[in-house]
Amino acid sequence: MMQKKNFWPVLALALGHLVTDLQAGALPIVLPHLKEIFALSYSQLAVIILTQNVTSSVIQPLFGYITDKKSMPVLLPFCAAMAGAGFSAIGWAPSYTLILMTVVIIGIASATYHPQASKTVNFLSDNSSKAKNMGIFSLGGNAGMAVGSILMTLLIGLQGGIHNTMYFVLPGLLVFGLMMKYMPEYKRVNEEHSIKVTAAKMQETVEKVSHFGMFVLLFFIFVRSTINTGLATYLPLFFLKFRGSETVFASALVSAFLLGGVAGTYTGAVLSDRLGARKIIIGSTVLSIPAIWLIGHVNTEAAAMVAVVASGFFIIGSFATTIVLAQTMLPNNVGMAAGLTIGLSVGMGGFGVTILGYIADHYGLPLVMQIIAWLPVIAAIIALKIPIPVSLRK
């Protein structure tokens, strides 16, 4: 097990993850207000979302590659603070151009934080606790998205309205101090890893990784992300339009789905260290098949709620496991592996949801729900082809 002294440094990185991802959860809440204030078109709003997605997710592998060449753990507290400062300025930006600039600042801070923090969590963990600790780290991000949305909803209703984004600078400053406290530990483990990699290269003992195997893993994550984001996007619309549900219940379904995912992230991570990566990836995906199928076939709201929670729990249960798996497959590029799994592949899930949106516009939302119900079957078949390194087998 991980030494107890390493728990707090890992927790600090998870809290930094939470603070960094607060902005992603809060941004959709302010968009309607920005639209009204600046008379923005829907296309201009879409550009804001696209800018956020590209700068924070799609380019993450690039920042991962850079930090693999030279680890920079000292940037971590600054990234968390910069993300908060960037979002705090959105409510005060006097023009659309400056809004985009603040979104770029937030995105770059996020794109830099995720690979470096993820690899540092990896280095702080031994083989028996890698997935568990990555689960704690991932929980921080999931919680940040949810808390950011709730916090911004509350703040925007208070006196000051959209100007209350300024309060988002405070969590960044708090976590800045916390991570600086553990900076000597972060520097130590990153330096030790660099020495190990250099020694392995000289002795030619680095495990060769199949590029095809890495592609299969990333394709699996893309499909999983499409399912996850697709359900979060289209669940409320489906129940409102085709099940006659009330708005409150339809919104509660999304919250239940996301909370199920939070529980699944940690549970899958803990079990992965005990049962091995393959059992968690295949098992969670297979179990999601009946859960997601039931969403479109149950007849009561209680049953729908159970199916939705179970779907969130199972479909995202392999999240931390796949991050650790990618980092193990790319031992010399642990940061880039994190950027590929947390950033690029998950971000590409948004592209998959866009395709589903096109299908919904032309062929109807019920067909989209049927497609989403079949996607876990495809994901399970892909999962069977993912090669598992020896160190992650049980």
N, C-alpha and C positions, 0 to 999 in steps of 0.2 A: 504493500500500500504506500501511497504518497506520504512522505514525512509530514507530520502535523505542522511543522514550521513553514511548509510551502503552501498550506491552505490559504493563509491570509494574503500572500502575494497573488495567488490565483483569483481569490475573491475580489481583490482590488481591480484586477484586469477585467473581471466580469462586470463590476460596477462602472468601470470606464466604458465598457461595451454598451451598458444600459444608457449612460449619459450621451454617448455618441449617436445612438439610435433613437433617442428622444425626438430628434429633429425630423426623422423620417416618418414617425407617427403623427407629429404635429402639423407637418406641411399640408396634408389634405384638408385640415380643419380651417386653415387660413385662406385657402385658395378662393372660396366664394366671396370672402370679404375683399381680397385683392382685386377680384373681378369687378366688384361694384365700385371700389374706390378709383381704380384706374381705367374703368370701362374696357376691360380686356375681353377679347374674343375667346371662344373655346379653343381655337388653334393656339393662341398665345398661352393659355393655361396648359395645353398639351406640351408646349415647348418647355415650360417650367418643369413639368414632370419628367420629360425626356432628358433635360439637362441634369436633373437630380439623379436619374437612373444611370446615365452614362458616366458621370463623374464619380458616383459613389460605388457602383457595382461593376459595370462593364470593364472599366480600366483597372480594376483591382489587381489582376495578374501582373500588370506592368509594375505597380508599386511593390508587389510581392517579389518580383524579380530583382528590383533595385535593392530591397532590404536583404535579399539573399546574398547579393554581392557585398553588401556592407550593412550589418545589423545596426539599427539605430533605435534601441529601446528608449533612449532619452526623448524621442519625439512623442512617445505615447501620451504623457500628461498634456503636452501642448496641443495634440490633435483633439483630445476631448474638450479642452478649453476653447479651441478655435471653432469647433462645431457649435458649441453653445453660443459663442460670441457672434458667429455668423447668423444663426437663427434669430438671436435677439435683435439683430439689425433689420430683419425683414419687415417688421411692423413699423419701422421708421424710414424705410427707403422712399425717396421722393420720386422715383421713376421706375418704369418697367426694366430698363437696362440695369439699374442698380440692384433690383430684385434678383435678376439672373446672376449678377456678380456674387451676391451673398449665397445663392444656391451653389455656385461653383466652389466657393470657399468651404461650405459645409460638406460638399461631395468629396473634395480633395482630402479634407480632414478625415472623413470616414474611410476613403479608399486607402489612406496611409495607415490608419489605426488597425483595421481588421487583420491584414496579413502579419504585421509585426507583433500585435498582441496575441494572435492565434499561435504563431510559432513559439512565442515566449511561454505560453501555457503548455505547449508540447514539451519544451525543454525543462520546464519545472516538474514534469510528471515522469514517473517510471512506467514500465510496460504494463503494470497491473492497475494503473489509474489514469492512463491517457484519455480514454473515452469518457470516464466519469468527470474528469476535470474539464474536458472540452464541452461536456454537457452543462456544467456550471457556467462556463464562459458563454455558451449559446443561449442559456436561459437569460443572461443579462441583456442580450440583444432583443429577444422576444419580449421581455418585460419592458424594455425601453420603447418599443413600438407601441405597446398597449398604453403604457403610462403617458407617453407623449401625447397621444390622441386625447386621453381623458383630461390631462392637465391643461392642454390648450383649449379644450371645450369649456373648462371651468374659468380659465383666465379671460377668455374673450367675452364672457358674459359679465365680467366685472367692470367697474368704472375704469376707463382707459381703453377698453376694447382691444383692438389689434396691437396697440402700443405695448400691451402687457407681454409681448414676446420678449421684452427686455429681461424678464425674470429667468429666462432660460440660460442666462450667463452664470447664474449662481451654482447649479449642479456641476457645471464644468470646472468652476474654481474649487469646489469642495473635493472633487475627485482628483484634481491636479495635485493637491497637497497629499492625498492618500497615496497616489502612485509614486510621488517623489520619495515618500518614506521607504518604499520597497525598491527604489531604483538600483541600489547596489546589488541586490539579488537578481534583478532583471539583467543587468550588465554582465554579471558573473556567468549565468547560465548560457547567455548568447555567446560569450567569449569561449566558454568550454565547448560548445557545439562547433564553433568555427575551427577550433584546434582539432576536434575529432574528424571533421570533414577533410581538413588538410592532410591529416595522418592517413585517413582511408584512401585518399587519392594517391598519395605517395606509395602506399602498399598495394594499391589496385584491389581493394577489398570491397568497394562500393557495389551493392547489389544492382544488377542490370534490370531495368524496368521496361516492360512491354508498352510501347506507345499506344498500341491497339487497346491494351487493357485499361490504360488511363482514359482513352477516348470512350470506352464502354461505360466506365464509371461516371464520366461527365455527362454522357447521354442519359444515363439513369437519373442523375440529379436534375437534368433539364425536364424530363418527363414528370418526375416527382414534384418539381416546383410548379409545373403547369397545372397539375392536379390540385396542389395546395392553393395556389393563387386563384385558380379557376373557381374552386368551391367558395373561397372567401369573397370573390367578386360576384358570382351569379346565384349563390344560395338565397339571399334576401329577395332578389328579383323574381326567382322561380316561385318562392312561397307566396309572394305578394300577388303575382299575376295568375298563377295556375293552381294555387291551393287556397286562395282567399284568406290568407293569414293577415293578422293585424300588423301594422308597421313595427310596433314594439317587439312582437314575437320574432319577426323577420330579422330585425337588428340583433336580437338576443341570440339568434342562431349563429351569427358570425362571431360574437363574443365567445360563445360556448365552443365553437370550432377552434378558435385561436387558443383558448385555455386548455382544451384537450391536447393541442399541439405542444403547449408548454410542458404539460405533464408527460407527454410521450417523449419529448426531447430528453428530459432527465432520466426517465425510466429506461429508455433504450440505451442511453449512454452507460448507466450503471451495469445493466445486464450484458452489454457488449464486452466489458472487461472480464466477465465471468464465463460467458457462453461463446464468445468469438464473434468476429465481424460478420461472417457469412450468415449465421443463424439469425442475427438481428436484422440484417438488410432484407433477406428473403422472407423471414417470418413476419416482420412488420408489414411488408408490402402485400403478402398473401392475405394476412388478416384484415387489411384495409379493403379488400375486394368485396366481401359481403357487407361490411359496414357502409361503404359508399353506395352499393346497390340498394340497400334498404332505404336510403334517404328519399329516393323517388318512388318507393312502393309502400311505405307505412301509411296508416290512415289516421293516426292521432298525433297531436302536438307533442305529447310526452314521448312517444316512440321516435318521432322525428328528432327531438332533442338528444335522446340517447344515441341514435345513429350518427348524428352530427359530432357529438363529443368523441365517440369511438373512432370515427373517421379521422378527426384531427389527431387523436392519440396515436393511431397506427401509421398514418401516411407520413408523418414527420418523425416517427420514432427512430429512424436511422440517420437523422441529421448530423449529430455529433460523430457517429461512427464513420460516415463517409468522409468527413473532414480529416479525421485521424488516418483513415485508409489512404487518402490522397497524399498526406504528408509522409506516410510510411513508404509509399510507392515512389516518391520524389525526395529522398533523404537529403540531397544536396540543394534542393529548392523548396524548402518547407514553407516559406512565405508565399511563393508563387502558387503552391498547391492550395493554400488557404484562399488566395485570391481567385483561383479557378473555381473552387467549390462554393465558397461563401458569396463571392462576387459575380463572376461571369455566368456560371451555370444557373444560379438562382435568378440573376437579372434576366437571362434569356427566357426564363419561365414567363416573364411579362410578355415576351414576343409570342409565346404559345397561347397565352390568354387573348392576345389581340386576334389571332387566327380564330379562336373560339367565338370572339365577338363578331367577326365577319360572318361566321356560320349562323350565329343567333339572329343577325339582321336579315339574312336571306332565307333561312330554313327553320327558324324558330328556336326558342330557348329549351324546350323539352328535348330536342335532338342534342343540344350541347350537353345537357345533363346525362343523356345516354352515353355520349362519347366519353365524358369524364368518368362514368361508371366502368367503362371498358379500359381506360388508360392504365389502371393498376395491374391489369392482366399483362399488358405490354411491358410495364415496368418490372413485373416479377420475372418475365422471360429474359429481359435484359440483365436482371440481377444475377441470374444463373450463370451468366457469362463473365461476370466480374472476377478477375484473378485476385486471390487473397494472399498477401505475403505471409511467410511462415510465422513471423512474430505476432500476427493477429489471428492465428488459428488456435482453436481450443480443442 
